[in-house]
């Protein structure tokens, strides 16, 4: 069976040639997701707000693929400002408190200077 691909409609997917979500068997791969409102293209203000919006975007992507946040087994966090690390990871921890996937956090410059966090997840449905 060929992998299924889903998009969010954001400008980045077409421009940079990637899919928001790829489903391959039981595995669901969600591309790095930021605190961007896909309808307007605006980045939400503040690190905590961006984490909340990113998780909203991730939930929508997972649901479209037939998965849920509780299916996430691995996560990667890219944080643009070292000063935001505790704020971002605490906000993420609130979403993953009961799920507890494996995780890696990296401080790295992101594509848009307004972006303060990007979150990538892998889920497995059963």
TORPA-4810 file (N, C-alpha, C, O; in nm, 3 decimals):
<nodes>
NODE_1_0.083_-0.117_0.000_0.000_0.000_0.000_0.088_0.125_0.000_0.184_0.135_0.077_X
NODE_2_0.056_0.218_-0.086_0.130_0.343_-0.095_0.101_0.432_0.026_-0.010_0.430_0.079_X
NODE_3_0.200_0.507_0.071_0.174_0.602_0.179_0.069_0.705_0.137_0.062_0.744_0.020_X
NODE_4_-0.011_0.747_0.232_-0.110_0.853_0.208_-0.051_0.983_0.259_0.014_0.987_0.363_X
NODE_5_-0.076_1.091_0.184_-0.022_1.222_0.220_-0.136_1.322_0.238_-0.233_1.322_0.163_X
NODE_6_-0.122_1.407_0.341_-0.222_1.509_0.370_-0.153_1.644_0.381_-0.037_1.652_0.423_X
NODE_7_-0.223_1.749_0.343_-0.171_1.884_0.356_-0.264_1.969_0.440_-0.380_1.935_0.460_X
NODE_8_-0.211_2.078_0.490_-0.291_2.171_0.569_-0.342_2.287_0.484_-0.431_2.361_0.525_X
NODE_9_-0.283_2.302_0.366_-0.316_2.416_0.283_-0.224_2.534_0.305_-0.242_2.639_0.244_X
NODE_10_-0.124_2.518_0.392_-0.032_2.629_0.415_0.054_2.651_0.291_0.076_2.560_0.211_X
NODE_11_0.102_2.773_0.276_0.185_2.808_0.161_0.316_2.729_0.157_0.372_2.705_0.050_X
NODE_12_0.365_2.689_0.273_0.497_2.625_0.282_0.501_2.488_0.215_0.601_2.453_0.153_X
NODE_13_0.394_2.411_0.227_0.395_2.274_0.175_0.415_2.272_0.024_0.498_2.196_-0.026_X
NODE_14_0.342_2.353_-0.047_0.357_2.360_-0.193_0.492_2.421_-0.230_0.563_2.369_-0.316_X
NODE_15_0.526_2.530_-0.165_0.649_2.603_-0.198_0.775_2.519_-0.175_0.867_2.521_-0.256_X
NODE_16_0.777_2.444_-0.064_0.897_2.369_-0.027_0.887_2.219_-0.052_0.980_2.145_-0.021_X
NODE_17_0.775_2.173_-0.109_0.764_2.035_-0.153_0.761_1.930_-0.044_0.839_1.836_-0.046_X
NODE_18_0.671_1.945_0.052_0.657_1.842_0.155_0.510_1.827_0.192_0.426_1.907_0.151_X
NODE_19_0.480_1.725_0.270_0.344_1.699_0.317_0.335_1.729_0.466_0.431_1.707_0.539_X
NODE_20_0.221_1.778_0.510_0.199_1.802_0.653_0.201_1.668_0.726_0.257_1.657_0.835_X
NODE_21_0.138_1.566_0.665_0.128_1.434_0.727_0.150_1.326_0.622_0.100_1.337_0.510_X
NODE_22_0.224_1.223_0.658_0.236_1.102_0.577_0.196_0.984_0.665_0.247_0.968_0.776_X
NODE_23_0.104_0.903_0.612_0.061_0.782_0.682_0.116_0.664_0.605_0.091_0.650_0.485_X
NODE_24_0.191_0.579_0.674_0.249_0.460_0.613_0.217_0.343_0.706_0.283_0.322_0.807_X
NODE_25_0.115_0.268_0.670_0.069_0.158_0.756_0.014_0.214_0.886_-0.075_0.300_0.885_X
NODE_26_0.067_0.165_0.998_0.024_0.212_1.130_0.093_0.341_1.171_0.056_0.401_1.273_X
NODE_27_0.192_0.384_1.096_0.274_0.499_1.134_0.220_0.627_1.074_0.179_0.632_0.958_X
NODE_28_0.221_0.732_1.156_0.176_0.865_1.114_0.289_0.964_1.145_0.328_0.980_1.260_X
NODE_29_0.340_1.029_1.041_0.449_1.124_1.055_0.395_1.264_1.030_0.341_1.293_0.923_X
NODE_30_0.409_1.351_1.129_0.361_1.488_1.117_0.482_1.580_1.108_0.566_1.583_1.199_X
NODE_31_0.491_1.654_1.000_0.602_1.747_0.979_0.607_1.850_1.090_0.511_1.871_1.164_X
NODE_32_0.723_1.914_1.100_0.740_2.022_1.196_0.623_2.119_1.186_0.590_2.167_1.078_X
NODE_33_0.562_2.147_1.300_0.440_2.228_1.305_0.465_2.348_1.395_0.515_2.335_1.507_X
NODE_34_0.429_2.465_1.345_0.451_2.588_1.420_0.319_2.644_1.470_0.212_2.589_1.445_X
NODE_35_0.328_2.754_1.540_0.209_2.822_1.591_0.151_2.916_1.488_0.123_3.032_1.518_X
NODE_36_0.132_2.867_1.367_0.078_2.947_1.258_-0.068_2.915_1.237_-0.109_2.799_1.239_X
NODE_37_-0.147_3.019_1.218_-0.288_3.003_1.181_-0.289_2.980_1.031_-0.262_3.073_0.954_X
NODE_38_-0.321_2.859_0.987_-0.313_2.826_0.845_-0.415_2.904_0.761_-0.393_2.925_0.642_X
NODE_39_-0.524_2.946_0.822_-0.627_3.021_0.747_-0.578_3.160_0.710_-0.609_3.211_0.603_X
NODE_40_-0.501_3.223_0.801_-0.455_3.360_0.776_-0.308_3.370_0.742_-0.264_3.469_0.683_X
NODE_41_-0.230_3.267_0.777_-0.086_3.271_0.757_-0.013_3.345_0.867_0.109_3.361_0.860_X
NODE_42_-0.086_3.392_0.968_-0.025_3.468_1.078_0.033_3.373_1.182_-0.023_3.268_1.212_X
NODE_43_0.148_3.414_1.238_0.209_3.341_1.348_0.154_3.399_1.478_0.156_3.521_1.497_X
NODE_44_0.106_3.313_1.567_0.051_3.354_1.696_0.162_3.421_1.778_0.279_3.385_1.764_X
NODE_45_0.126_3.516_1.862_0.223_3.585_1.947_0.264_3.498_2.066_0.184_3.421_2.118_X
NODE_46_0.388_3.512_2.106_0.439_3.451_2.229_0.467_3.302_2.219_0.401_3.229_2.146_X
NODE_47_0.566_3.260_2.295_0.608_3.119_2.293_0.497_3.025_2.339_0.472_2.923_2.275_X
NODE_48_0.430_3.059_2.449_0.323_2.972_2.500_0.206_2.964_2.403_0.150_2.857_2.380_X
NODE_49_0.170_3.077_2.346_0.061_3.080_2.247_0.095_2.999_2.125_0.008_2.932_2.067_X
NODE_50_0.221_3.004_2.085_0.263_2.926_1.968_0.260_2.776_1.997_0.226_2.698_1.909_X
NODE_51_0.295_2.737_2.117_0.286_2.595_2.154_0.140_2.550_2.146_0.111_2.444_2.090_X
NODE_52_0.049_2.629_2.202_-0.093_2.593_2.199_-0.145_2.581_2.057_-0.216_2.486_2.024_X
NODE_53_-0.111_2.677_1.971_-0.156_2.673_1.832_-0.092_2.556_1.758_-0.159_2.490_1.678_X
NODE_54_0.035_2.529_1.783_0.101_2.415_1.719_0.031_2.285_1.757_0.008_2.199_1.671_X
NODE_55_-0.004_2.269_1.883_-0.075_2.147_1.925_-0.214_2.139_1.864_-0.261_2.030_1.830_X
NODE_56_-0.281_2.252_1.849_-0.410_2.253_1.780_-0.391_2.204_1.636_-0.470_2.123_1.587_X
NODE_57_-0.288_2.254_1.568_-0.259_2.213_1.430_-0.221_2.065_1.423_-0.260_1.995_1.330_X
NODE_58_-0.144_2.018_1.520_-0.104_1.877_1.524_-0.226_1.787_1.545_-0.239_1.685_1.479_X
NODE_59_-0.314_1.826_1.637_-0.435_1.746_1.662_-0.519_1.731_1.534_-0.566_1.622_1.502_X
NODE_60_-0.537_1.842_1.462_-0.613_1.839_1.338_-0.546_1.745_1.238_-0.614_1.665_1.173_X
NODE_61_-0.415_1.755_1.224_-0.341_1.670_1.130_-0.353_1.523_1.168_-0.377_1.439_1.081_X
NODE_62_-0.338_1.492_1.296_-0.349_1.354_1.341_-0.490_1.299_1.318_-0.506_1.185_1.272_X
NODE_63_-0.591_1.378_1.348_-0.729_1.333_1.329_-0.757_1.305_1.182_-0.823_1.206_1.150_X
NODE_64_-0.708_1.390_1.093_-0.728_1.368_0.950_-0.664_1.237_0.906_-0.712_1.172_0.813_X
NODE_65_-0.557_1.199_0.974_-0.485_1.076_0.941_-0.540_0.955_1.016_-0.488_0.844_1.000_X
NODE_66_-0.643_0.974_1.099_-0.700_0.863_1.173_-0.629_0.833_1.303_-0.638_0.721_1.354_X
NODE_67_-0.558_0.929_1.357_-0.483_0.910_1.481_-0.523_1.018_1.581_-0.603_1.107_1.550_X
NODE_68_-0.467_1.009_1.700_-0.494_1.105_1.806_-0.363_1.142_1.875_-0.262_1.074_1.858_X
NODE_69_-0.367_1.247_1.952_-0.248_1.289_2.025_-0.198_1.176_2.116_-0.078_1.162_2.137_X
NODE_70_-0.288_1.098_2.169_-0.250_0.986_2.256_-0.172_0.877_2.183_-0.113_0.789_2.247_X
NODE_71_-0.171_0.880_2.049_-0.095_0.783_1.970_0.050_0.826_1.946_0.129_0.749_1.891_X
NODE_72_0.086_0.947_1.987_0.221_0.998_1.962_0.323_0.919_2.044_0.307_0.901_2.165_X
NODE_73_0.427_0.871_1.975_0.532_0.793_2.041_0.668_0.865_2.041_0.758_0.828_2.116_X
NODE_74_0.681_0.966_1.956_0.808_1.039_1.948_0.779_1.185_1.912_0.688_1.214_1.834_X
NODE_75_0.858_1.276_1.970_0.842_1.418_1.940_0.979_1.485_1.934_1.073_1.446_2.002_X
NODE_76_0.986_1.587_1.850_1.106_1.671_1.842_1.061_1.815_1.854_0.964_1.857_1.792_X
NODE_77_1.134_1.890_1.935_1.101_2.031_1.959_1.218_2.116_1.915_1.332_2.093_1.955_X
NODE_78_1.189_2.214_1.833_1.289_2.310_1.788_1.250_2.444_1.847_1.143_2.497_1.817_X
NODE_79_1.335_2.498_1.931_1.306_2.621_2.004_1.403_2.728_1.955_1.524_2.709_1.957_X
NODE_80_1.347_2.842_1.912_1.429_2.945_1.848_1.512_3.026_1.947_1.618_3.077_1.911_X
NODE_81_1.466_3.039_2.069_1.536_3.124_2.166_1.563_3.045_2.293_1.472_2.990_2.355_X
NODE_82_1.689_3.040_2.331_1.727_2.966_2.451_1.648_3.015_2.573_1.615_2.936_2.662_X
NODE_83_1.617_3.143_2.578_1.543_3.200_2.690_1.401_3.143_2.701_1.339_3.150_2.807_X
NODE_84_1.349_3.088_2.591_1.213_3.031_2.590_1.208_2.883_2.626_1.099_2.827_2.636_X
NODE_85_1.322_2.820_2.646_1.325_2.674_2.664_1.232_2.628_2.776_1.148_2.541_2.752_X
NODE_86_1.243_2.684_2.894_1.159_2.638_3.006_1.011_2.665_2.978_0.927_2.579_3.004_X
NODE_87_0.979_2.782_2.926_0.840_2.816_2.894_0.782_2.720_2.792_0.672_2.668_2.811_X
NODE_88_0.857_2.695_2.685_0.810_2.606_2.579_0.795_2.463_2.629_0.691_2.400_2.608_X
NODE_89_0.897_2.411_2.695_0.891_2.272_2.739_0.785_2.251_2.847_0.723_2.144_2.852_X
NODE_90_0.762_2.350_2.932_0.655_2.340_3.031_0.519_2.338_2.962_0.432_2.259_2.999_X
NODE_91_0.501_2.423_2.862_0.374_2.425_2.787_0.353_2.294_2.713_0.242_2.241_2.709_X
NODE_92_0.460_2.241_2.653_0.450_2.112_2.584_0.417_2.002_2.685_0.335_1.914_2.658_X
NODE_93_0.481_2.008_2.801_0.458_1.908_2.905_0.312_1.900_2.947_0.263_1.792_2.982_X
NODE_94_0.242_2.012_2.943_0.100_2.011_2.977_0.019_1.930_2.876_-0.080_1.866_2.912_X
NODE_95_0.061_1.932_2.750_-0.010_1.856_2.646_0.027_1.707_2.648_-0.055_1.622_2.614_X
NODE_96_0.150_1.678_2.689_0.200_1.541_2.685_0.212_1.476_2.823_0.275_1.370_2.835_X
NODE_97_0.155_1.535_2.925_0.173_1.487_3.062_0.140_1.339_3.078_0.212_1.267_3.147_X
NODE_98_0.031_1.293_3.016_-0.010_1.153_3.030_0.038_1.065_2.915_0.030_0.943_2.924_X
NODE_99_0.087_1.125_2.809_0.126_1.051_2.689_0.274_1.013_2.694_0.311_0.899_2.667_X
NODE_100_0.356_1.107_2.729_0.500_1.092_2.751_0.575_1.019_2.639_0.631_0.912_2.661_X
NODE_101_0.574_1.077_2.518_0.651_1.017_2.409_0.801_1.038_2.432_0.841_1.118_2.516_X
NODE_102_0.883_0.966_2.357_1.025_1.000_2.357_1.036_1.139_2.297_0.951_1.180_2.217_X
NODE_103_1.139_1.213_2.336_1.147_1.351_2.289_1.290_1.402_2.282_1.378_1.357_2.356_X
NODE_104_1.310_1.495_2.193_1.437_1.565_2.180_1.406_1.713_2.164_1.315_1.750_2.089_X
NODE_105_1.480_1.797_2.234_1.464_1.942_2.221_1.595_2.001_2.170_1.703_1.966_2.216_X
NODE_106_1.582_2.091_2.072_1.698_2.155_2.011_1.673_2.305_2.005_1.562_2.348_1.972_X
NODE_107_1.774_2.384_2.036_1.765_2.528_2.016_1.824_2.555_1.878_1.940_2.525_1.851_X
NODE_108_1.740_2.613_1.790_1.782_2.636_1.651_1.705_2.753_1.592_1.590_2.777_1.627_X
NODE_109_1.770_2.823_1.503_1.703_2.932_1.433_1.596_2.872_1.341_1.622_2.774_1.271_X
NODE_110_1.476_2.931_1.341_1.367_2.882_1.257_1.354_2.969_1.132_1.415_3.076_1.124_X
NODE_111_1.274_2.925_1.036_1.262_2.990_0.906_1.214_3.135_0.917_1.268_3.223_0.851_X
NODE_112_1.114_3.158_1.000_1.056_3.292_1.017_1.096_3.343_1.155_1.075_3.273_1.254_X
NODE_113_1.152_3.462_1.165_1.197_3.513_1.295_1.084_3.529_1.398_1.111_3.538_1.517_X
NODE_114_0.957_3.532_1.352_0.844_3.540_1.446_0.818_3.404_1.512_0.758_3.398_1.619_X
NODE_115_0.864_3.296_1.449_0.842_3.161_1.502_0.936_3.133_1.617_1.057_3.154_1.607_X
NODE_116_0.879_3.087_1.728_0.960_3.060_1.845_0.969_2.912_1.878_1.051_2.871_1.959_X
NODE_117_0.883_2.830_1.814_0.886_2.687_1.839_0.830_2.613_1.717_0.741_2.662_1.648_X
NODE_118_0.885_2.495_1.692_0.835_2.404_1.589_0.834_2.264_1.650_0.931_2.223_1.714_X
NODE_119_0.725_2.192_1.630_0.708_2.062_1.693_0.678_1.957_1.585_0.589_1.975_1.502_X
NODE_120_0.754_1.850_1.588_0.738_1.739_1.493_0.702_1.615_1.574_0.760_1.590_1.680_X
NODE_121_0.605_1.536_1.526_0.566_1.415_1.600_0.555_1.295_1.507_0.532_1.307_1.387_X
NODE_122_0.571_1.179_1.568_0.546_1.050_1.502_0.448_0.977_1.592_0.466_0.969_1.714_X
NODE_123_0.343_0.923_1.528_0.241_0.848_1.602_0.228_0.709_1.542_0.265_0.685_1.427_X
NODE_124_0.176_0.619_1.622_0.148_0.484_1.574_0.008_0.447_1.617_-0.025_0.448_1.735_X
NODE_125_-0.075_0.414_1.519_-0.211_0.372_1.550_-0.214_0.222_1.570_-0.129_0.150_1.518_X
NODE_126_-0.311_0.176_1.646_-0.323_0.032_1.673_-0.464_-0.013_1.652_-0.494_-0.130_1.670_X
</nodes>
